[in-house]
């Protein structure tokens, strides 16, 4: 099972971590894992390129666990309110997309959110 935990501070989504293998298919042929990887990199690339914001992300080579944090999603780090809301909204959109996926793949995904300061 893959567990995706979204980080929020004062109601703003600013990051997430993904841990574990979904187990939907064999490693290397798991379409659910491929979908998660694709969506994760879409979020990272969109924030870096479209919103010109730094994304701190780490991928553990052994476990493929991923941690993503974006300070630009938080008011105390980003002065441009439109950019801050766009970045946080993009991460929140990923949360809602995964919640929809969980309806069909609840045995393979666990999605949650936690309040946590950077």
N, CA, C and O atoms as a GROMACS GRO file, in nm:
protein
  472
    1UNK      N    1   0.084  -0.118   0.000
    1UNK     CA    2   0.000   0.000   0.000
    1UNK      C    3   0.088   0.124   0.000
    1UNK      O    4   0.192   0.128   0.067
    2UNK      N    5   0.046   0.225  -0.076
    2UNK     CA    6   0.114   0.353  -0.074
    2UNK      C    7   0.035   0.448   0.015
    2UNK      O    8  -0.086   0.461   0.001
    3UNK      N    9   0.105   0.512   0.106
    3UNK     CA   10   0.044   0.612   0.193
    3UNK      C   11   0.094   0.749   0.149
    3UNK      O   12   0.214   0.773   0.142
    4UNK      N   13   0.001   0.838   0.120
    4UNK     CA   14   0.034   0.975   0.081
    4UNK      C   15  -0.018   1.067   0.190
    4UNK      O   16  -0.139   1.072   0.215
    5UNK      N   17   0.072   1.139   0.253
    5UNK     CA   18   0.036   1.231   0.361
    5UNK      C   19   0.061   1.373   0.312
    5UNK      O   20   0.173   1.407   0.274
    6UNK      N   21  -0.043   1.454   0.314
    6UNK     CA   22  -0.033   1.593   0.272
    6UNK      C   23  -0.010   1.681   0.393
    6UNK      O   24  -0.070   1.662   0.499
    7UNK      N   25   0.079   1.778   0.376
    7UNK     CA   26   0.112   1.872   0.482
    7UNK      C   27   0.035   2.002   0.462
    7UNK      O   28   0.028   2.055   0.351
    8UNK      N   29  -0.022   2.051   0.573
    8UNK     CA   30  -0.092   2.179   0.572
    8UNK      C   31  -0.042   2.263   0.689
    8UNK      O   32  -0.003   2.210   0.793
    9UNK      N   33  -0.044   2.393   0.670
    9UNK     CA   34  -0.014   2.487   0.777
    9UNK      C   35  -0.114   2.601   0.764
    9UNK      O   36  -0.124   2.665   0.659
   10UNK      N   37  -0.187   2.626   0.870
   10UNK     CA   38  -0.290   2.731   0.870
   10UNK      C   39  -0.388   2.716   0.753
   10UNK      O   40  -0.435   2.815   0.698
   11UNK      N   41  -0.418   2.592   0.717
   11UNK     CA   42  -0.514   2.565   0.611
   11UNK      C   43  -0.458   2.562   0.470
   11UNK      O   44  -0.531   2.533   0.375
   12UNK      N   45  -0.329   2.590   0.454
   12UNK     CA   46  -0.266   2.591   0.322
   12UNK      C   47  -0.188   2.462   0.300
   12UNK      O   48  -0.106   2.423   0.384
   13UNK      N   49  -0.212   2.397   0.187
   13UNK     CA   50  -0.136   2.279   0.150
   13UNK      C   51   0.001   2.324   0.100
   13UNK      O   52   0.009   2.412   0.014
   14UNK      N   53   0.107   2.264   0.152
   14UNK     CA   54   0.241   2.304   0.108
   14UNK      C   55   0.333   2.187   0.075
   14UNK      O   56   0.449   2.209   0.040
   15UNK      N   57   0.284   2.065   0.084
   15UNK     CA   58   0.370   1.952   0.050
   15UNK      C   59   0.304   1.820   0.079
   15UNK      O   60   0.190   1.812   0.124
   16UNK      N   61   0.380   1.714   0.053
   16UNK     CA   62   0.330   1.579   0.076
   16UNK      C   63   0.445   1.481   0.074
   16UNK      O   64   0.555   1.511   0.028
   17UNK      N   65   0.417   1.361   0.127
   17UNK     CA   66   0.513   1.252   0.116
   17UNK      C   67   0.439   1.127   0.072
   17UNK      O   68   0.324   1.104   0.109
   18UNK      N   69   0.506   1.047  -0.007
   18UNK     CA   70   0.451   0.922  -0.057
   18UNK      C   71   0.543   0.810  -0.012
   18UNK      O   72   0.664   0.814  -0.036
   19UNK      N   73   0.485   0.710   0.054
   19UNK     CA   74   0.565   0.599   0.106
   19UNK      C   75   0.501   0.467   0.069
   19UNK      O   76   0.379   0.452   0.076
   20UNK      N   77   0.585   0.373   0.029
   20UNK     CA   78   0.540   0.237   0.004
   20UNK      C   79   0.501   0.212  -0.141
   20UNK      O   80   0.482   0.304  -0.220
   21UNK      N   81   0.490   0.086  -0.172
   21UNK     CA   82   0.452   0.040  -0.306
   21UNK      C   83   0.305   0.002  -0.302
   21UNK      O   84   0.260  -0.065  -0.208
   22UNK      N   85   0.229   0.042  -0.401
   22UNK     CA   86   0.085   0.016  -0.400
   22UNK      C   87   0.052  -0.131  -0.395
   22UNK      O   88  -0.045  -0.171  -0.329
   23UNK      N   89   0.129  -0.213  -0.464
   23UNK     CA   90   0.099  -0.355  -0.469
   23UNK      C   91  -0.011  -0.389  -0.567
   23UNK      O   92  -0.061  -0.502  -0.568
   24UNK      N   93  -0.049  -0.293  -0.650
   24UNK     CA   94  -0.154  -0.318  -0.748
   24UNK      C   95  -0.106  -0.412  -0.858
   24UNK      O   96  -0.183  -0.492  -0.911
   25UNK      N   97   0.022  -0.400  -0.891
   25UNK     CA   98   0.083  -0.485  -0.993
   25UNK      C   99   0.225  -0.516  -0.955
   25UNK      O  100   0.275  -0.469  -0.852
   26UNK      N  101   0.291  -0.595  -1.037
   26UNK     CA  102   0.430  -0.628  -1.012
   26UNK      C  103   0.516  -0.502  -1.027
   26UNK      O  104   0.488  -0.416  -1.110
   27UNK      N  105   0.621  -0.495  -0.946
   27UNK     CA  106   0.713  -0.382  -0.954
   27UNK      C  107   0.764  -0.367  -1.097
   27UNK      O  108   0.810  -0.464  -1.158
   28UNK      N  109   0.756  -0.248  -1.150
   28UNK     CA  110   0.795  -0.222  -1.287
   28UNK      C  111   0.680  -0.227  -1.385
   28UNK      O  112   0.690  -0.176  -1.497
   29UNK      N  113   0.569  -0.289  -1.344
   29UNK     CA  114   0.449  -0.298  -1.428
   29UNK      C  115   0.323  -0.253  -1.354
   29UNK      O  116   0.212  -0.288  -1.394
   30UNK      N  117   0.340  -0.176  -1.249
   30UNK     CA  118   0.228  -0.133  -1.166
   30UNK      C  119   0.174   0.000  -1.219
   30UNK      O  120   0.236   0.105  -1.201
   31UNK      N  121   0.059  -0.005  -1.285
   31UNK     CA  122   0.006   0.117  -1.346
   31UNK      C  123  -0.039   0.219  -1.243
   31UNK      O  124  -0.039   0.339  -1.271
   32UNK      N  125  -0.076   0.175  -1.124
   32UNK     CA  126  -0.115   0.269  -1.019
   32UNK      C  127   0.007   0.345  -0.968
   32UNK      O  128   0.001   0.466  -0.948
   33UNK      N  129   0.118   0.275  -0.948
   33UNK     CA  130   0.243   0.343  -0.909
   33UNK      C  131   0.288   0.439  -1.019
   33UNK      O  132   0.334   0.550  -0.991
   34UNK      N  133   0.276   0.396  -1.143
   34UNK     CA  134   0.314   0.482  -1.255
   34UNK      C  135   0.227   0.609  -1.258
   34UNK      O  136   0.277   0.718  -1.285
   35UNK      N  137   0.099   0.593  -1.230
   35UNK     CA  138   0.009   0.709  -1.227
   35UNK      C  139   0.050   0.806  -1.115
   35UNK      O  140   0.052   0.927  -1.136
   36UNK      N  141   0.081   0.752  -0.998
   36UNK     CA  142   0.124   0.838  -0.886
   36UNK      C  143   0.253   0.912  -0.921
   36UNK      O  144   0.264   1.032  -0.896
   37UNK      N  145   0.348   0.841  -0.977
   37UNK     CA  146   0.476   0.905  -1.015
   37UNK      C  147   0.453   1.015  -1.116
   37UNK      O  148   0.512   1.122  -1.106
   38UNK      N  149   0.369   0.988  -1.214
   38UNK     CA  150   0.340   1.086  -1.317
   38UNK      C  151   0.273   1.211  -1.259
   38UNK      O  152   0.310   1.323  -1.291
   39UNK      N  153   0.174   1.190  -1.174
   39UNK     CA  154   0.104   1.304  -1.113
   39UNK      C  155   0.197   1.383  -1.022
   39UNK      O  156   0.192   1.506  -1.018
   40UNK      N  157   0.282   1.313  -0.948
   40UNK     CA  158   0.376   1.381  -0.860
   40UNK      C  159   0.470   1.471  -0.939
   40UNK      O  160   0.491   1.587  -0.903
   41UNK      N  161   0.526   1.418  -1.047
   41UNK     CA  162   0.618   1.499  -1.126
   41UNK      C  163   0.546   1.612  -1.200
   41UNK      O  164   0.605   1.717  -1.224
   42UNK      N  165   0.420   1.592  -1.235
   42UNK     CA  166   0.340   1.701  -1.293
   42UNK      C  167   0.331   1.816  -1.193
   42UNK      O  168   0.350   1.932  -1.230
   43UNK      N  169   0.302   1.785  -1.068
   43UNK     CA  170   0.292   1.889  -0.964
   43UNK      C  171   0.426   1.959  -0.947
   43UNK      O  172   0.432   2.082  -0.947
   44UNK      N  173   0.533   1.883  -0.934
   44UNK     CA  174   0.667   1.941  -0.916
   44UNK      C  175   0.703   2.031  -1.034
   44UNK      O  176   0.746   2.145  -1.014
   45UNK      N  177   0.687   1.981  -1.156
   45UNK     CA  178   0.723   2.060  -1.275
   45UNK      C  179   0.635   2.183  -1.291
   45UNK      O  180   0.685   2.289  -1.328
   46UNK      N  181   0.508   2.171  -1.267
   46UNK     CA  182   0.418   2.286  -1.280
   46UNK      C  183   0.456   2.397  -1.183
   46UNK      O  184   0.457   2.514  -1.219
   47UNK      N  185   0.486   2.359  -1.060
   47UNK     CA  186   0.523   2.461  -0.961
   47UNK      C  187   0.657   2.525  -0.997
   47UNK      O  188   0.671   2.647  -0.989
   48UNK      N  189   0.755   2.443  -1.036
   48UNK     CA  190   0.886   2.498  -1.072
   48UNK      C  191   0.881   2.585  -1.196
   48UNK      O  192   0.939   2.694  -1.198
   49UNK      N  193   0.811   2.540  -1.299
   49UNK     CA  194   0.813   2.610  -1.428
   49UNK      C  195   0.703   2.716  -1.436
   49UNK      O  196   0.731   2.833  -1.461
   50UNK      N  197   0.580   2.676  -1.415
   50UNK     CA  198   0.467   2.769  -1.433
   50UNK      C  199   0.462   2.877  -1.326
   50UNK      O  200   0.424   2.990  -1.354
   51UNK      N  201   0.500   2.842  -1.202
   51UNK     CA  202   0.493   2.938  -1.093
   51UNK      C  203   0.629   2.985  -1.046
   51UNK      O  204   0.640   3.058  -0.947
   52UNK      N  205   0.735   2.944  -1.118
   52UNK     CA  206   0.871   2.988  -1.090
   52UNK      C  207   0.902   2.984  -0.940
   52UNK      O  208   0.951   3.081  -0.882
   53UNK      N  209   0.871   2.870  -0.879
   53UNK     CA  210   0.891   2.854  -0.736
   53UNK      C  211   0.979   2.731  -0.709
   53UNK      O  212   0.972   2.631  -0.780
   54UNK      N  213   1.060   2.742  -0.607
   54UNK     CA  214   1.149   2.632  -0.569
   54UNK      C  215   1.069   2.520  -0.505
   54UNK      O  216   0.986   2.543  -0.416
   55UNK      N  217   1.093   2.399  -0.549
   55UNK     CA  218   1.033   2.279  -0.491
   55UNK      C  219   1.144   2.196  -0.431
   55UNK      O  220   1.237   2.154  -0.500
   56UNK      N  221   1.134   2.171  -0.302
   56UNK     CA  222   1.230   2.085  -0.234
   56UNK      C  223   1.173   1.944  -0.238
   56UNK      O  224   1.078   1.914  -0.166
   57UNK      N  225   1.231   1.858  -0.320
   57UNK     CA  226   1.182   1.721  -0.323
   57UNK      C  227   1.298   1.623  -0.317
   57UNK      O  228   1.406   1.645  -0.372
   58UNK      N  229   1.271   1.514  -0.248
   58UNK     CA  230   1.372   1.410  -0.230
   58UNK      C  231   1.310   1.276  -0.265
   58UNK      O  232   1.196   1.247  -0.227
   59UNK      N  233   1.384   1.196  -0.338
   59UNK     CA  234   1.341   1.062  -0.375
   59UNK      C  235   1.443   0.965  -0.319
   59UNK      O  236   1.561   0.972  -0.353
   60UNK      N  237   1.399   0.874  -0.234
   60UNK     CA  238   1.485   0.772  -0.179
   60UNK      C  239   1.506   0.666  -0.286
   60UNK      O  240   1.412   0.599  -0.327
   61UNK      N  241   1.630   0.650  -0.331
   61UNK     CA  242   1.661   0.557  -0.439
   61UNK      C  243   1.628   0.412  -0.407
   61UNK      O  244   1.594   0.334  -0.496
   62UNK      N  245   1.637   0.375  -0.281
   62UNK     CA  246   1.612   0.236  -0.243
   62UNK      C  247   1.462   0.206  -0.230
   62UNK      O  248   1.414   0.102  -0.277
   63UNK      N  249   1.389   0.297  -0.166
   63UNK     CA  250   1.247   0.271  -0.139
   63UNK      C  251   1.154   0.341  -0.237
   63UNK      O  252   1.036   0.308  -0.245
   64UNK      N  253   1.205   0.436  -0.311
   64UNK     CA  254   1.130   0.527  -0.399
   64UNK      C  255   1.030   0.615  -0.323
   64UNK      O  256   0.939   0.671  -0.384
   65UNK      N  257   1.046   0.626  -0.191
   65UNK     CA  258   0.964   0.720  -0.115
   65UNK      C  259   0.998   0.862  -0.160
   65UNK      O  260   1.114   0.893  -0.191
   66UNK      N  261   0.896   0.947  -0.164
   66UNK     CA  262   0.913   1.083  -0.214
   66UNK      C  263   0.861   1.182  -0.110
   66UNK      O  264   0.754   1.162  -0.051
   67UNK      N  265   0.937   1.288  -0.088
   67UNK     CA  266   0.893   1.398  -0.002
   67UNK      C  267   0.903   1.527  -0.083
   67UNK      O  268   1.005   1.556  -0.145
   68UNK      N  269   0.793   1.605  -0.082
   68UNK     CA  270   0.786   1.730  -0.157
   68UNK      C  271   0.740   1.840  -0.062
   68UNK      O  272   0.638   1.826   0.006
   69UNK      N  273   0.815   1.951  -0.057
   69UNK     CA  274   0.771   2.068   0.019
   69UNK      C  275   0.794   2.194  -0.065
   69UNK      O  276   0.893   2.205  -0.138
   70UNK      N  277   0.700   2.287  -0.053
   70UNK     CA  278   0.705   2.410  -0.131
   70UNK      C  279   0.670   2.527  -0.039
   70UNK      O  280   0.554   2.548  -0.005
   71UNK      N  281   0.771   2.602   0.001
   71UNK     CA  282   0.749   2.715   0.091
   71UNK      C  283   0.663   2.824   0.026
   71UNK      O  284   0.595   2.898   0.096
   72UNK      N  285   0.666   2.834  -0.107
   72UNK     CA  286   0.590   2.938  -0.178
   72UNK      C  287   0.439   2.922  -0.158
   72UNK      O  288   0.363   3.012  -0.193
   73UNK      N  289   0.395   2.809  -0.104
   73UNK     CA  290   0.253   2.788  -0.080
   73UNK      C  291   0.206   2.852   0.050
   73UNK      O  292   0.087   2.854   0.080
   74UNK      N  293   0.300   2.904   0.127
   74UNK     CA  294   0.266   2.960   0.259
   74UNK      C  295   0.287   3.111   0.264
   74UNK      O  296   0.387   3.162   0.214
   75UNK      N  297   0.192   3.182   0.324
   75UNK     CA  298   0.200   3.329   0.329
   75UNK      C  299   0.327   3.383   0.393
   75UNK      O  300   0.377   3.488   0.352
   76UNK      N  301   0.381   3.314   0.492
   76UNK     CA  302   0.500   3.368   0.559
   76UNK      C  303   0.626   3.358   0.473
   76UNK      O  304   0.727   3.420   0.505
   77UNK      N  305   0.620   3.282   0.363
   77UNK     CA  306   0.735   3.269   0.274
   77UNK      C  307   0.713   3.332   0.137
   77UNK      O  308   0.810   3.362   0.066
   78UNK      N  309   0.589   3.354   0.098
   78UNK     CA  310   0.558   3.407  -0.035
   78UNK      C  311   0.475   3.535  -0.022
   78UNK      O  312   0.364   3.533   0.030
   79UNK      N  313   0.532   3.645  -0.070
   79UNK     CA  314   0.463   3.776  -0.061
   79UNK      C  315   0.354   3.791  -0.167
   79UNK      O  316   0.254   3.859  -0.144
   80UNK      N  317   0.372   3.727  -0.282
   80UNK     CA  318   0.274   3.735  -0.390
   80UNK      C  319   0.158   3.640  -0.357
   80UNK      O  320   0.169   3.518  -0.371
   81UNK      N  321   0.048   3.699  -0.314
   81UNK     CA  322  -0.066   3.620  -0.269
   81UNK      C  323  -0.124   3.532  -0.379
   81UNK      O  324  -0.168   3.420  -0.352
   82UNK      N  325  -0.126   3.581  -0.502
   82UNK     CA  326  -0.179   3.502  -0.613
   82UNK      C  327  -0.093   3.377  -0.637
   82UNK      O  328  -0.145   3.267  -0.658
   83UNK      N  329   0.038   3.395  -0.634
   83UNK     CA  330   0.128   3.282  -0.652
   83UNK      C  331   0.110   3.182  -0.537
   83UNK      O  332   0.103   3.062  -0.559
   84UNK      N  333   0.104   3.234  -0.416
   84UNK     CA  334   0.090   3.149  -0.298
   84UNK      C  335  -0.037   3.065  -0.306
   84UNK      O  336  -0.034   2.945  -0.279
   85UNK      N  337  -0.150   3.127  -0.343
   85UNK     CA  338  -0.275   3.054  -0.355
   85UNK      C  339  -0.272   2.954  -0.471
   85UNK      O  340  -0.328   2.845  -0.460
   86UNK      N  341  -0.206   2.990  -0.580
   86UNK     CA  342  -0.197   2.900  -0.696
   86UNK      C  343  -0.116   2.775  -0.660
   86UNK      O  344  -0.156   2.663  -0.693
   87UNK      N  345  -0.003   2.794  -0.594
   87UNK     CA  346   0.082   2.681  -0.557
   87UNK      C  347   0.011   2.590  -0.457
   87UNK      O  348   0.008   2.468  -0.473
   88UNK      N  349  -0.046   2.650  -0.354
   88UNK     CA  350  -0.119   2.571  -0.255
   88UNK      C  351  -0.238   2.501  -0.319
   88UNK      O  352  -0.267   2.385  -0.288
   89UNK      N  353  -0.307   2.571  -0.408
   89UNK     CA  354  -0.422   2.513  -0.477
   89UNK      C  355  -0.385   2.395  -0.565
   89UNK      O  356  -0.462   2.300  -0.577
   90UNK      N  357  -0.268   2.400  -0.627
   90UNK     CA  358  -0.224   2.290  -0.710
   90UNK      C  359  -0.197   2.165  -0.624
   90UNK      O  360  -0.234   2.054  -0.662
   91UNK      N  361  -0.134   2.185  -0.510
   91UNK     CA  362  -0.110   2.072  -0.420
   91UNK      C  363  -0.243   2.019  -0.366
   91UNK      O  364  -0.262   1.898  -0.355
   92UNK      N  365  -0.334   2.108  -0.333
   92UNK     CA  366  -0.466   2.066  -0.287
   92UNK      C  367  -0.541   1.989  -0.396
   92UNK      O  368  -0.612   1.892  -0.366
   93UNK      N  369  -0.525   2.030  -0.520
   93UNK     CA  370  -0.588   1.958  -0.631
   93UNK      C  371  -0.537   1.816  -0.640
   93UNK      O  372  -0.614   1.724  -0.668
   94UNK      N  373  -0.409   1.796  -0.615
   94UNK     CA  374  -0.352   1.661  -0.613
   94UNK      C  375  -0.416   1.579  -0.501
   94UNK      O  376  -0.449   1.462  -0.520
   95UNK      N  377  -0.434   1.642  -0.385
   95UNK     CA  378  -0.501   1.574  -0.274
   95UNK      C  379  -0.641   1.525  -0.317
   95UNK      O  380  -0.676   1.410  -0.294
   96UNK      N  381  -0.720   1.614  -0.378
   96UNK     CA  382  -0.855   1.576  -0.420
   96UNK      C  383  -0.853   1.468  -0.530
   96UNK      O  384  -0.939   1.380  -0.532
   97UNK      N  385  -0.756   1.476  -0.620
   97UNK     CA  386  -0.744   1.373  -0.724
   97UNK      C  387  -0.718   1.236  -0.661
   97UNK      O  388  -0.776   1.136  -0.702
   98UNK      N  389  -0.631   1.233  -0.563
   98UNK     CA  390  -0.600   1.107  -0.496
   98UNK      C  391  -0.719   1.057  -0.413
   98UNK      O  392  -0.740   0.936  -0.404
   99UNK      N  393  -0.794   1.147  -0.355
   99UNK     CA  394  -0.914   1.106  -0.282
   99UNK      C  395  -1.012   1.038  -0.378
   99UNK      O  396  -1.076   0.939  -0.341
  100UNK      N  397  -1.024   1.090  -0.499
  100UNK     CA  398  -1.109   1.026  -0.600
  100UNK      C  399  -1.055   0.889  -0.637
  100UNK      O  400  -1.132   0.793  -0.650
  101UNK      N  401  -0.923   0.878  -0.655
  101UNK     CA  402  -0.862   0.749  -0.688
  101UNK      C  403  -0.885   0.645  -0.579
  101UNK      O  404  -0.901   0.526  -0.607
  102UNK      N  405  -0.886   0.692  -0.455
  102UNK     CA  406  -0.904   0.599  -0.343
  102UNK      C  407  -1.039   0.529  -0.347
  102UNK      O  408  -1.053   0.419  -0.293
  103UNK      N  409  -1.138   0.590  -0.410
  103UNK     CA  410  -1.269   0.527  -0.419
  103UNK      C  411  -1.260   0.392  -0.490
  103UNK      O  412  -1.328   0.297  -0.453
  104UNK      N  413  -1.175   0.383  -0.592
  104UNK     CA  414  -1.159   0.259  -0.668
  104UNK      C  415  -1.041   0.174  -0.622
  104UNK      O  416  -1.039   0.053  -0.644
  105UNK      N  417  -0.944   0.238  -0.558
  105UNK     CA  418  -0.820   0.167  -0.521
  105UNK      C  419  -0.793   0.174  -0.371
  105UNK      O  420  -0.678   0.186  -0.329
  106UNK      N  421  -0.896   0.168  -0.290
  106UNK     CA  422  -0.883   0.184  -0.145
  106UNK      C  423  -0.794   0.077  -0.081
  106UNK      O  424  -0.740   0.099   0.027
  107UNK      N  425  -0.778  -0.037  -0.146
  107UNK     CA  426  -0.692  -0.142  -0.092
  107UNK      C  427  -0.544  -0.113  -0.117
  107UNK      O  428  -0.457  -0.178  -0.059
  108UNK      N  429  -0.516  -0.016  -0.203
  108UNK     CA  430  -0.379   0.009  -0.245
  108UNK      C  431  -0.328   0.148  -0.208
  108UNK      O  432  -0.208   0.175  -0.215
  109UNK      N  433  -0.420   0.237  -0.170
  109UNK     CA  434  -0.384   0.375  -0.138
  109UNK      C  435  -0.441   0.416  -0.003
  109UNK      O  436  -0.550   0.375   0.035
  110UNK      N  437  -0.366   0.499   0.067
  110UNK     CA  438  -0.415   0.564   0.189
  110UNK      C  439  -0.374   0.710   0.177
  110UNK      O  440  -0.255   0.740   0.165
  111UNK      N  441  -0.470   0.799   0.182
  111UNK     CA  442  -0.442   0.942   0.167
  111UNK      C  443  -0.492   1.013   0.292
  111UNK      O  444  -0.604   0.992   0.337
  112UNK      N  445  -0.406   1.097   0.347
  112UNK     CA  446  -0.444   1.172   0.466
  112UNK      C  447  -0.377   1.308   0.464
  112UNK      O  448  -0.289   1.334   0.382
  113UNK      N  449  -0.420   1.393   0.554
  113UNK     CA  450  -0.360   1.527   0.566
  113UNK      C  451  -0.331   1.554   0.712
  113UNK      O  452  -0.403   1.511   0.802
  114UNK      N  453  -0.223   1.628   0.735
  114UNK     CA  454  -0.183   1.663   0.871
  114UNK      C  455  -0.146   1.811   0.875
  114UNK      O  456  -0.093   1.867   0.779
  115UNK      N  457  -0.176   1.874   0.988
  115UNK     CA  458  -0.130   2.011   1.014
  115UNK      C  459   0.012   2.000   1.064
  115UNK      O  460   0.039   1.929   1.161
  116UNK      N  461   0.102   2.071   0.998
  116UNK     CA  462   0.243   2.062   1.036
  116UNK      C  463   0.314   2.187   0.989
  116UNK      O  464   0.305   2.224   0.871
  117UNK      N  465   0.384   2.251   1.077
  117UNK     CA  466   0.462   2.370   1.042
  117UNK      C  467   0.594   2.328   0.978
  117UNK      O  468   0.649   2.223   1.008
  118UNK      N  469   0.643   2.414   0.890
  118UNK     CA  470   0.775   2.390   0.831
  118UNK      C  471   0.880   2.428   0.932
  118UNK      O  472   1.000   2.416   0.905
   0.00000   0.00000   0.00000
